[in-house]
């Protein structure tokens, strides 16, 4: 299992609800969470094999959110 972390602009529960379908439907994601209390709004993704940071970033961008791998 691999852990990917991203700095995002996902700020609140409504934002999390918006990105949930995109992240839940990504092949390879086993678990994900956003720390909305952190100033950098850190998204942590636990993934199986083959998931790339670019795929996560693209999925969030399609929903109108920015992510930067850290």
N, C-alpha and C positions, 0 to 999 in steps of 0.2 A: 504494500500500500504506500502511496505517495501523498504528501501533504503540500498543497499549493496555497500561497497566501497572496492576497491582493489588497491594495489600497483602493477604495471605491468612493463613490458619492451616494451610496445607499444609506439614507438618513433615518428612516423611521419604519414602523410596521407596515405602512401602506406601500413603501418602496419594496420592502421584503416580499409582500404579497404579489407585487407586480413581477418580480424576477423569479418567484418560486416555480412557475411552470417551465420557464426556460432552463433553469438549473436542474430541476427534477427530471427533465426529459433528455438531458445530456448523457450520452453513453459513457459509462465509466465512473460517474460520480456515485460514491457510496454514501457520503454524508457531507453536508455543508452548513455553515452558519455565518452570520454577520454580527460582529461586535459593534453595535450602533452606539455604544457608550464611549468607544475609543475615538479620539479626534480624527483618526485616519479611516474610520469606518471599515475595519479589517474584515474581509471575506476569507474564511478558511475553508478549503475544499479537500476532503479526503477522497482520493480517487484510486481506482484499480489501474490496470495496465492500459496504456495507450492514450489517456486523456492529456491534451496539451494545454498550456496556459493560454495559447491563442484561441482555442475553442471556447474556453470560459469567457475570455474577453469579448469575443465575437457574439456570444449568446447574450451577454449583458448589454452590449452596444445595440443589438437589435431591439432591446426593450427601453433604450434611451439612457442607459447608465454607462459610466466610465469606470474602467478598472485598470490598474497598473500592477504588474507582478512585483512583489517585494521579496 
